[in-house]
Amino acid sequence: MKKYVIAAATLAAAISFAANSAMADSHEGKTENCYGVVKTGKNDCKTGAHSCAGSAKADNDKAEWVKVPAGLCDKLTGGTTAAPAEEMKK
């Protein structure tokens, strides 16, 4: 019985690894700016409100962004790749 459990666990791990590898390969290292999902102090770069990374004053501020793998932002609640109107003017 134990060898069946070990075999099943090994098979599950192999399938998981293969699925994750295929997903990672599909984006080939591409990233995108994801607005509206940043935690306080965890933004990646400047905005109209400040000039450095790590300066976000509130969680989920629509003007703050963080770099994420391409395609991930659309899967996050509140995430958008479109810059807010005030950011596009700069």
C-alpha positions as CSV (number, residue, x, y, z in Angstrom):
1,M,0.0,0.0,0.0
2,K,2.8,2.4,0.9
3,K,4.4,2.1,-2.5
4,Y,1.2,3.0,-4.2
5,V,1.0,6.2,-2.1
6,I,4.6,7.1,-2.9
7,A,4.0,6.4,-6.6
8,A,0.8,8.5,-6.6
9,A,2.6,11.4,-4.9
10,T,5.6,11.2,-7.3
11,L,3.2,11.3,-10.3
12,A,1.3,14.2,-8.9
13,A,4.5,16.1,-8.3
14,A,5.7,15.4,-11.9
15,I,2.4,16.6,-13.4
16,S,2.5,19.8,-11.3
17,F,6.1,20.5,-12.3
18,A,5.3,20.0,-16.0
19,A,2.2,22.3,-15.8
20,N,4.1,25.0,-14.0
21,S,7.0,24.8,-16.5
22,A,4.7,25.0,-19.5
23,M,3.0,28.1,-18.0
24,A,6.3,29.8,-17.2
25,D,7.5,29.1,-20.8
26,S,4.4,30.6,-22.4
27,H,5.3,34.1,-21.1
28,E,9.1,33.9,-21.7
29,G,10.0,36.4,-19.1
30,K,7.6,39.2,-20.2
31,T,6.4,41.5,-17.6
32,E,3.8,44.3,-17.3
33,N,2.9,47.1,-14.9
34,C,-0.1,46.1,-12.8
35,Y,-2.0,49.1,-11.2
36,G,-4.3,48.9,-8.2
37,V,-2.9,45.9,-6.4
38,V,0.1,47.3,-4.5
39,K,0.3,47.0,-0.7
40,T,1.4,50.1,1.3
41,G,5.1,50.7,0.7
42,K,5.6,47.9,-1.9
43,N,5.2,49.8,-5.2
44,D,7.9,49.4,-7.9
45,C,8.5,53.0,-9.1
46,K,7.5,56.6,-9.0
47,T,4.0,58.1,-9.7
48,G,2.7,61.6,-9.8
49,A,2.4,61.6,-6.0
50,H,6.1,60.6,-5.2
51,S,9.4,59.9,-6.9
52,C,10.6,56.6,-5.6
53,A,9.8,52.9,-5.1
54,G,8.4,51.8,-1.8
55,S,6.5,55.0,-1.2
56,A,2.9,53.9,-1.7
57,K,0.8,55.4,1.1
58,A,-2.2,53.1,0.9
59,D,-3.1,49.6,-0.2
60,N,-4.7,49.1,-3.6
61,D,-4.1,52.8,-4.7
62,K,-5.1,52.9,-8.4
63,A,-2.1,55.1,-9.3
64,E,0.5,52.7,-7.8
65,W,1.9,49.8,-9.7
66,V,4.1,46.7,-9.4
67,K,5.8,44.6,-12.2
68,V,4.2,41.2,-12.6
69,P,4.6,38.4,-15.1
70,A,2.6,39.1,-18.3
71,G,-1.0,37.9,-18.0
72,L,-1.1,37.8,-14.2
73,C,-2.5,41.3,-13.6
74,D,-5.9,40.5,-15.3
75,K,-6.3,37.6,-12.9
76,L,-5.9,39.8,-9.8
77,T,-8.9,41.5,-8.1
78,G,-8.6,45.2,-8.8
79,G,-5.6,44.8,-11.1
80,T,-5.4,46.6,-14.4
81,T,-2.6,47.2,-16.9
82,A,-4.1,50.5,-17.9
83,A,-2.4,53.5,-16.3
84,P,-4.8,56.0,-14.5
85,A,-5.5,59.1,-16.6
86,E,-3.3,61.4,-14.4
87,E,-0.3,59.0,-14.8
88,M,-0.6,59.0,-18.6
89,K,-0.2,62.8,-18.7
90,K,3.3,62.5,-17.2
